[in-house]
Amino acid sequence: MRLLVLMTLFISFFSLAHAEEKKEKKDTIVRVKTKRKKPAILLNPKLDKIPLELLRFDTKRISREQIEQRLRSGGDDVGNGGDEIRRTVLEQIESIKKEAGPAYPIPDLSTKGLAVVSNLELASVQIPAANTPEGILINRELWKKLSGDNKDLRILLLNLLFVEDEQKEKALSIYSILDARKGKTPYCSLTPQSHKLIKVPRTKTFSGAESSQWLSSLALKECNKKGLNECRVLETGKKGFGKWAKNFATYQGFEYKVTKKSSQEIKSQVCDLAKACEQVYELAPMGQLTSKDFLILENKIERNCF
C-alpha cells in the first residue's frame, strides 16, 4: 500500500512539473528572485574606497564630470596651485618608496588617477584627501594648511595607497621605518563626523532556459540600471532536477546611504580617533616625536575617553 502511494505521488510530481514547464515556455522564460536583505556594512574611509557621489567639493570652477574625466586621463586640474600639490604628492611617494626599499612594495600612482579639488567634504566634514574607485582626490586648501602646520602627511599618503589592502596595518608598518621628519607630527584626524556612511548589499537572482552567460549579462545590466555600485555576478549555475533544471545568475551591488549619528556615537568616535592617533604616534619614525607631543595627545585621550 505504501509503495502504491509513493508511486502515485511520484507520478503526480512529474505531471505537475511537466505542466509547469509548458506554462513557463508559454508565459516567460526568465524568473527574478530577490534574495533576503543582508546586513548593512559601516563604511570606513580609511579602509574603503569612497564612491565619488558621496563626496562634495566646489564645482564653481570645474564640474564633477570634468573631475571624473581628469581622474581617468590626468591633465590639468582646478589651477591655483593644483599642479604644484600634485607634483609634491608624487615626489613624496617616490621618496617613501626609496626609503622603504624593495622589501616593502608600494603601489604606483601617476597623474592619472590623481586630481586636486577645492573644499573636499565627506559627510559634511572637510577632509584632506579621499580614495575613490576612480582615483584619489586631494583637497587643495586643507592640504596646504596641514603642510604649513608642520604635519607629516606621509602616513596619510600611505593610507590612501593601501586602501582596501588585506593587511590593514601595512601603511603604518611602512611609516614606522621611514626617516624621521623632526618638528612634524604625524597627520591623524581628531574631527568626528556627524554622519555615518552605510554600505548596503543588494542581490537579485535571474533564472530561465537561457545560458548562464546571457543571464549574467541581464543581471549586470539590471544592477547598473538601478544605480548600484560595485556590480558583479555573485554566482551562476543550475538549479532543479533533470530536464526541469534552470540556469541562474545572481548579481550583487551596493547601495550607499548617509545617516546621522547619535550624540553617543559621536562621543565614542572622538575617543576612537584619539586612540588611533596614539597608535600612529607610537609607531612614528624613531626620534620624530618629543615627550611633549605624547603628553598633548594623552591629555586629549583623557578628556574624551574617561
N, C-alpha and C positions, 0 to 999 in steps of 0.2 A: 504493500500500500504506500509506504514511504517512498519507494522507488518511483512509483507512478506519479506521485505528487511532484517529486523533483523533476521528472521528465516534462510534466505539464508546465511547471514554472520555467524550465529551460527553453521550451518551445515558445512560450509566451514572451520571454525576454527577447529572443531573436526576432519574433514577429514585430514587436514594438520598435526594436532598433532599426529593422528594415523600413518600417513605416516612417520613422523619424528621419532616416537618411533621405528618403524620397521627398519628404517635406522640406528638408534643408536645401536640396538641389532645386526645388521649385521656388522657394522664397528667397533665400540668401545663402551665400557660401562662406561668409565671414562673420564670426561671432566676436563680440568685445566683452571682456570681463574686467571690471575694476577690482583690483586687489585691496585687501584691508589696509587702511592707512597705517604707515609706520610712524614711530615717534619722531618728533622734530629734533634736529641737531642744532646745538648752540654754536654759532659761527664765531671762531676765534681769529681776529685779524692778523695775529702774529703767526698762526699756523695754517691759515686757509687763504686762498685767493679770493679777493672780494669782487663780486660782479660789478661791472662798470656802472650799471644803472643804480646801484645803491650809493654811489659816491656823488658828492656835489662839489662843483667848482665854478669859478667865474667864467661865464660863457659870453661876456660882452665883447671880448676881443677875438675869441675863436669859438666855433661851435663844437658841440660834442661829437658830431660826425667827423669834423676835421681832426680832432684829437684821436679818434679811433683810427683814422687813416694814417696819421703820423706814427702811431704805435706799431702799425703794420709795416710801414716803409721807412721810418726815420725821417730826417729832414728838420727844417726849422720848427720852432715852437712859438710860444707867445711873445718872444723877444724880451727886451729889457733885462738881460742877464740870464736868460734861459740857456743859451748856448754855453755860457761860462759854467753854469751849475752842472750841465750835462758833462762837460769836459772834466770838471773836478771829480764828479762821481766816478767816471770811467778810470781816471788816474788813481783814485783811492782804491778801487777794486783791483787794479793791476798791482799796486803796492802791496795789498793784502796777499795776493797770490804769491808774490816773490818772498814775502816774509814767512808765509805758511809753508812754502815748499811743495814739491810733488807728492809728498805723503798725505797732503790734505787737498784733494782736488776741489776746485771752486767753480761753479757754473760760469759760463761765459755770458757777457752782456755787452751788446753794442748799441749804437744809436737806434737800431731797430728794436722796438720793444721798450723804449725809454722816452718819456715826454715830460715836459715841465709845464705846470698849470698854476693858476692863481687861486688862493684860498680853498685848498682841498679840504673837504669835510667828510667825516663818516659818522652817521648818527648824531649830527649837529655839533660835533667836536672837531676842531681843526687838528689835522694830523700832518706830519712832515712828509710822509710817503705812503704808498699802498701798492701791493702787488695784485694785479687783476689778471684774468685769463688772457687779456690782450697784451699785457705788458705792465711795466712799472711807471707809476705817476709820481712826480716829485712836486711838493708844494713849495713854490719859489720863495714866498715871503717867510714862511716858518723855517725853511732850510737855511736861509741867510741869517735869521735871528739866532738859531741854535748854534750855527758856526761862529757867530760873533760872541755868543755867551760861553765860549770855550767848552762846548760839548763834543765829546768824541763820538762821531756818527758812524764809526766803523762797525759797531755792533748792530746798528740799525740796518746798514747795508747787508751785513751777513744774514740777518733775519729775513730781509726781503729776498735774498738769493736762495735761501733754503726753505722758503715757504712750501708746505706740503711734503717735506722730506720725511722719510720714515724714521730717521734718527732725530728726534725733536730737539736735542741739545747740541747738535753738531755746530750750529753757529756760535754758541757760547764756548764750546771746546776750542774752536779755531781762534776765537777772540783772545782766549787766555794765553796763547803762545805768541801773540804779536808783540812788537816792540812797544815800550811804554811811551805814551804821549803825556809827559808831565804837565800839570796845570790844567788838564782837560778831564772832566768827569764823564763817565760813560752815559750815553743817552738812554734813559728809561722813563717812560711817561708815568706821571702820578695823577693825571687828569682822568677822572671816571667818565664814562659815557652814560647819558641819561636814558638811552635806549639800547636794546639788545637786538642782535641780528639772529633770526631763526631760519634755519635751512630745513625745509620740509620735503621729504622724498615723496614722489608720486609715481605710481606704476599702473600700467594697463596691459592686458593680455589680448592679443588678436589671434583667433583660431579659424581654420577653414580648410578647404580642399586644396588651396593654392600652396606653392612651395614655401619653405621657411624663409627663403631669401625675399620673396615677394611680400610676405607678411612682415618681415623685419623692416623693409623699406616703408611699408604702410605705417608701422608703429612709430618709426623715427619721424616720419612726416607729421603724424598726429602730435607727437611730443613737441616738435618745433612750432607747430601751428598754435599750440596752447601757450607758447611763450615761456616754456620751462627751460631751465639751464642745465648744462652738462648732460644732454640727452644721449642715451646709449641703449643698445639692445642688451637687456639683462640676462635673458635666457631664451633659447629656442629648443624645439624638439617635437615630439609627437605624443599625443595623449589619446587614450581609447583602446579598444580591443579589436584586433584583427582588421578587417576591411573597413570598420567603422572608426578607426583611429584618424585623428585630425592633426595636421601640423599646427604649431602655435609659435608665437613670438611675443615676448614681454619686454616693454621698454621701461626705463627708469629715467626720470628727470627730477629736477629740484626747483621748488618754489621758494623764493626768499621773502621774508617778512620782517618788518621792523616794529617792535612793540616797546612800550615804555616800561622802564624798570621801577620797581618799588624803592622806597627810601632805604629799606633794609638791604636790598640788593646793591644799591649804590654805595652804602657804607661798607659792605663786605668787599666790594670791588676795590675801594681805596686801600683797604688792608692788603688785599691780594697783590695789588700793584706795588705797594711798598715792599712786600716780601720778595717779589720778583726782582725789584731793584737791588735788594740786599744780595741776592744770588749773583747778579751781574757784577756788583761791586767786589764780592769775594773772589770772583774768577777773572777780574780785570787783569791786564798785563802787570807783571810784577813791578812794584815800585811806582806805579802811576798815581795811586791814591794816597792821601795822607790820613792820619788818625782823625783829623778834623772832618774830613769828608765822611768817614764812617760815623762819627758822632752825630752829624746833621741828619743822616739817614736813620740812625737809631731813634732819634727823637721823633721823627715822622712816624715810625712804626709804633712807638709807644702811644702816640696821640691817636692813632687810627685803629689799632688792633687790640687794645686793652681797655 
